[in-house]
Amino acid sequence: MRSPFLRFIAAAAVVMSIWSGTMAQSIAFDTSRMDRSVSACDDFFEFANGNWVKNTPIPPSQSRWGSFNVLADNNLETLHQILEKAAKTKSPKGSDMQLIGDYYASCMDEAGIEKAGVKPLQPYLKRIDKIKSSKDLAPSIAWMHSNGIPAVFRVGGGADAKNSNMVIVNAGQGGLSLPNKDYYTKMDPKSVEIRVKFIEHVTNMFKLLGESQDVAARDAQTVMDLQMKLANASKAPVELRDRDKTYNKIPVADAQKIIPNINLNSYLAARGMPKVTEINFGQPEFFAAVNKMLTDVPVDAWKTYFRWMLVNDVSNALPKAFTDENFNFQRTMSGVKEQEPRWRRCVQATDGAVGEALGKEFVKQKFTPEANARMKELIANLFAAMKSHIEGLQWMSAETKQKAIAKLTAYTRKIGYNEHPQGYAGLKISRQSYAQNEINAGLLQLNRNVKDIGHAPDKTRWGMTPPTVNAYYNSSYNEIVFPAGILQPPFFNFQADDAINYGGIGAVIGHEISHGFDDQGSKSDAQGNLVSWWTSEDRSKFEERANCVVDQFNNYQVAPGLNINGRLTLGENIGDLGGLNIAYTALMNSLKGKQPEKIDGFTAAQRFFLGWAQVWAAKSTPEAERSQVLGDPHSAARYRVDGPLSNMPEFAQAFGCKQGDKMVRTKACVIW
């Protein structure tokens, strides 16, 4: 699944005045946010957003703040009202309103959570304590996975990358608590500090489970030592992006030779999975290392690690002391200063657990048939623009163009919400135990995933809930998806002129379309299969152009000594560059040669680029900036504005920029 936007937007905070009150939505762009002392040709992000950046503080409960957060915050307020009403209403058992109302109420029941203490963990802790020898490790890992507890590695159902009409067993690296391998292996001062703080955090969590200081400290070091072994065997984020290298479907018998200390057939049976003849081992070297660890690492160390993975996984449903300790460590990682109020965390948790049911109520209030129709029109215009771009490429042969257009034509388009919801039949949610509700909701999804294996995938499903401020492209299904949550200002505004909307939601649509033609999405054909449809010569030309984008973004310094990783962010950067180009073409096509009157002194072309810039108005804590560079495939917001625009002659023409200006690259990157 590919998404252009940042993970942080799920956690919104206080409403900021820029999108509240009486801002004139008829103009859809507040010129007071601009810093006109900066030349548009020198730094367009500052020109468009400079005053906003100077005058807008990051809320203390957030690590980043920007347009995405403001909209997500507004959506959260709507969800809060829905859930407060549902919690006060007695609804039929099993109905959507009962599920969301009781889930939210149980999360808000702090007294009940405190009274329960760690009692919800006791059955799991007792099971871990029964592990006596290395022979017990394999069935214990299967048991943990069957109960949704992450440990050691990941195994689940997913589309076969080379046969998208079949769900197979996919296995991959896992078992870490810090974001990725680099957090364990880098030796710079900040990385070392994070590891020290992590050990302190794990120590404190073990103490909350009842251990003494000395025992907890020893156990925390044990967890770090074991996870360090897993990290050293893991692939780094850049390596994990390569779809060719993460597809290693092999006979189960061959996989068994890689990890003989786990009987794979027994593991699959314990998980309730069907007996299969093949399995995708995403990172074979990792599993070989795990195999050695299963005999080299003492059993007591494994038990300590399992206890940690359990408590870390469910800590948000435990008493306040646990959530406070989690927040204290989060401060180290993200730079946040205050914990979000309980109600905000509970709204987000409800959306995560039963978001399809909650989303139905959200859509009733926030997504109109008119919005749906307008979105379909915009999307059709963007597809037409992309088709014309492909047809006009000078570097691509007619043979490859034909297949590219066939892929484009085959895209599935999903807008607003899932019209074929799975529902939550059989899910038991009550007001008795928040921890049990969370466990039940997780097990429902886990069991559904297991049941999918060996069957054709249900391509009507969505990977996001309706209120989500995001969008994505799924390469296996060759689909683009736009939840109702993002189809609002500043991305999509009914009262705005076309220029602003094409620069906002139009470029977002274009971005998602372009993901099917980025460095990884372009490896799949029209049916979503990992099969090359390129001539070798055309692929080489594409790679050459992609490397231009890599080089460009490698040179952007986010902070001293901290540059964007152009290879890690390549797919998203191609998405931005392609999306803006086709959105601009779509806007010009819609104008049919007419030049609308200026608004606030800006032409339609200029407002298109201002629309894009305001979407990416954002600022982050230093900790969040560092975290993004180390593991996020999205570039920092500033460079999502200046980066692609500096490659576009249309931008230079719109603002009268000349060769030599910072916003005009000497060697422009051009792909789609």
C-alpha positions, 0 to 999 in steps of 0.5 A, spaced: 500 500 500 502 506 498 500 513 501 503 520 499 502 523 506 505 522 513 503 517 518 503 523 524 496 526 521 492 520 525 494 524 531 491 531 531 490 536 536 487 543 538 483 546 533 488 552 530 485 558 528 487 558 521 481 553 519 476 556 524 472 562 525 470 566 519 476 565 514 473 567 507 472 560 504 470 563 497 478 565 496 480 558 499 487 561 500 489 566 506 494 571 503 496 573 510 499 566 511 504 568 505 511 572 506 512 576 501 519 579 503 521 572 500 521 571 492 517 566 490 523 564 485 528 563 491 523 559 496 516 558 494 515 554 501 516 560 505 513 565 500 507 561 500 507 559 508 512 563 511 508 567 516 504 561 517 510 558 519 512 564 523 506 565 527 503 558 528 506 554 534 506 546 534 501 544 539 504 541 545 501 534 544 504 534 537 510 533 534 508 536 527 503 541 525 500 543 519 494 543 514 493 535 515 493 536 522 488 541 522 483 537 518 484 531 522 483 535 528 476 538 525 474 530 523 476 528 530 471 533 533 466 530 529 467 523 531 467 526 538 460 528 537 458 522 534 461 517 539 459 522 545 452 521 543 453 513 541 455 512 548 449 515 551 444 511 547 442 504 548 443 501 542 441 494 539 446 489 541 451 488 535 449 494 531 454 499 529 452 504 534 452 499 540 459 497 538 462 504 537 458 507 543 461 501 548 468 501 545 469 508 546 465 508 553 470 503 555 476 507 553 473 513 557 472 508 563 479 510 567 476 508 573 474 501 571 481 501 567 485 502 574 481 497 578 482 492 573 490 493 573 494 488 569 489 483 570 487 482 563 495 480 562 495 475 567 493 469 562 498 471 557 503 472 563 502 465 565 502 462 558 509 465 557 511 463 564 510 455 562 515 455 557 521 451 560 525 449 554 527 451 547 522 446 544 517 450 547 519 457 543 516 455 537 509 453 539 509 459 544 511 464 538 505 461 534 501 462 540 503 469 541 502 470 533 495 467 534 493 472 539 495 478 536 502 479 540 508 481 535 514 477 537 520 475 533 517 475 526 511 477 522 506 472 518 500 473 515 495 473 509 497 477 503 496 478 496 501 474 492 505 479 488 506 475 482 499 473 482 494 478 485 488 474 485 491 469 490 492 470 498 498 467 500 502 466 506 507 472 507 513 472 512 517 477 514 522 480 519 519 483 525 520 483 533 523 490 534 520 496 538 524 501 536 522 504 529 527 500 524 534 497 524 537 504 524 535 505 531 539 500 533 545 500 529 547 507 528 552 510 533 551 517 532 550 521 539 542 521 538 541 514 536 546 512 542 541 516 547 535 513 544 537 506 546 539 509 553 532 512 554 529 505 551 532 501 556 530 506 561 523 505 559 523 498 558 526 498 565 520 502 568 515 498 564 517 492 568 517 495 574 510 497 573 509 489 572 511 488 579 519 487 578 524 490 583 529 496 580 535 491 579 531 485 576 527 490 571 534 493 569 537 486 568 530 484 564 531 491 560 538 490 558 536 482 556 530 485 551 535 490 548 540 485 547 535 480 544 532 486 539 539 488 537 540 481 534 534 481 531 536 488 528 543 486 526 539 481 522 534 485 519 534 489 512 534 497 513 528 501 510 531 503 503 532 495 502 525 493 504 522 498 499 525 493 493 519 489 491 523 484 487 528 483 493 522 482 498 519 477 494 522 470 495 516 465 494 519 458 495 516 451 497 515 450 504 520 445 504 525 449 502 523 455 507 524 449 513 531 448 511 532 456 513 529 455 519 529 448 522 528 450 529 521 452 527 516 446 524 513 451 519 507 446 518 506 445 525 506 453 526 501 454 520 496 449 523 497 452 530 495 459 527 489 456 524 492 457 517 491 452 511 496 447 509 500 450 503 506 448 499 509 455 498 510 461 502 513 468 501 520 468 505 521 476 505 528 476 508 531 469 508 537 471 511 533 474 517 529 467 518 536 464 518 539 468 524 532 467 528 533 460 527 540 460 530 538 465 536 532 460 538 538 455 540 543 460 542 539 465 546 537 462 553 530 460 554 529 465 560 531 471 555 526 469 550 521 469 556 523 476 558 522 478 551 516 475 550 513 479 556 516 485 554 512 485 547 506 483 550 506 489 555 508 494 550 503 491 545 497 492 550 499 498 554 495 503 552 489 499 555 492 499 561 492 503 567 495 511 567 501 509 570 503 505 563 500 510 558 504 515 562 510 511 562 509 510 554 508 518 553 515 519 557 518 515 552 514 518 546 517 525 548 524 522 547 522 520 540 518 525 537 519 531 542 512 532 544 511 536 550 504 534 553 500 528 552 493 528 548 487 528 553 483 522 554 477 523 549 482 524 543 486 518 544 479 514 545 476 517 539 482 515 535 482 508 538 475 507 536 476 509 529 482 504 529 478 498 532 471 499 529 472 505 524 468 502 518 462 502 523 464 509 526 465 512 519 458 510 516 456 516 521 462 520 519 460 520 512 453 522 513 455 528 516 461 530 512 460 527 505 455 529 500 453 526 493 455 532 490 462 531 493 462 524 490 460 527 483 465 532 483 471 528 485 469 523 480 469 528 475 476 531 477 479 524 477 476 523 470 480 529 468 486 527 471 486 520 468 485 523 461 491 528 463 495 522 465 494 518 458 496 524 454 502 525 458 504 518 457 502 518 449 507 525 449 513 522 452 519 522 447 523 517 451 518 511 451 517 507 446 510 505 443 510 498 445 511 500 452 506 506 452 501 501 450 502 497 456 502 503 460 496 506 458 493 499 459 495 499 466 492 506 467 485 504 464 485 498 468 485 502 475 480 501 480 477 508 483 474 508 490 472 514 493 469 517 500 467 510 503 467 503 502 460 501 499 461 494 501 463 494 508 465 487 511 461 489 518 463 486 525 459 480 525 461 476 531 465 482 534 463 482 542 464 489 545 461 491 552 463 496 557 466 491 562 473 491 559 477 496 555 483 491 554 478 485 552 475 490 547 481 491 544 483 484 544 477 482 541 477 487 535 484 485 534 482 478 534 477 479 529 481 482 524 487 477 525 482 471 524 479 474 518 486 475 515 488 468 516 481 465 513 483 469 507 489 465 505 488 460 499 482 464 496 482 470 491 482 477 495 476 481 496 478 487 492 472 491 495 476 492 502 479 498 504 485 500 507 483 506 511 477 508 514 472 514 512 475 519 516 482 518 515 486 524 512 490 521 507 489 517 500 493 511 497 495 507 491 495 499 492 499 496 487 497 489 488 490 491 486 492 497 482 487 501 485 487 509 488 483 510 494 480 517 497 477 517 504 472 522 505 476 525 511 481 528 506 475 531 501 475 537 505 478 544 505 484 545 504 484 539 499 478 540 496 473 546 497 466 547 493 467 554 494 474 555 491 476 556 484 478 550 480 486 552 480 486 551 488 482 545 487 487 542 482 493 544 486 490 541 492 486 535 491 487 534 484 495 534 485 493 529 491 489 525 485 495 525 480 500 523 486 496 517 487 495 515 480 503 516 479 504 511 484 503 506 479 508 509 475 513 510 480 520 506 481 516 500 485 509 501 483 511 501 475 514 494 476 506 491 477 502 490 471 495 492 469 492 486 473 497 488 479 502 483 478 509 484 479 511 482 472 515 487 468 511 490 462 517 495 460 522 494 454 529 493 457 531 500 454 525 504 456 526 501 463 533 503 463 531 510 461 526 510 466 531 509 471 536 514 469 530 519 470 529 516 477 536 517 479 535 524 477 530 525 483 534 521 488 540 526 487 536 532 487 533 530 494 539 527 497 542 534 497 536 537 501 539 538 508 533 538 513 538 539 519 545 540 520 548 533 518 541 530 516 539 530 509 533 527 506 535 520 503 533 520 496 533 513 495 528 512 501 523 517 499 524 516 491 517 513 490 513 519 494 517 524 490 516 521 483 508 521 486 509 529 487 513 530 481 508 526 476 502 528 480 503 536 480 505 535 472 498 532 470 494 536 475 497 542 472 495 539 465 488 537 467 487 544 470 489 547 463 484 543 459 479 545 464 480 552 462 480 551 455 484 556 453 480 561 457 484 566 463 480 567 469 480 573 472 485 574 478 484 573 485 488 576 490 492 579 484 494 571 482 493 568 476 490 561 475 496 558 474 499 561 480 494 559 485 494 552 482 501 552 485 499 556 492 494 551 492 499 545 493 504 549 497 498 550 502 497 543 503 504 542 505 504 548 510 507 544 516 512 544 521 516 539 526 520 538 532 527 536 531 526 529 534 520 528 529 524 531 523 530 526 525 525 520 525 522 522 518 529 522 515 531 515 518 524 511 516 519 515 513 519 514 505 516 521 505 520 527 504 519 533 509 514 538 507 518 544 505 521 540 500 515 537 497 513 544 495 520 546 493 523 540 490 518 538 485 516 545 483 523 547 481 523 542 476 517 545 472 517 550 467 510 551 468 512 554 475 517 558 473 513 561 467 507 563 472 512 566 477 517 569 472 523 565 475 529 565 471 535 560 470 539 561 476 534 562 481 533 557 486 527 555 484 529 553 477 534 547 477 539 547 472 538 540 471 531 539 471 528 532 473 522 530 468 519 523 468 511 523 467 
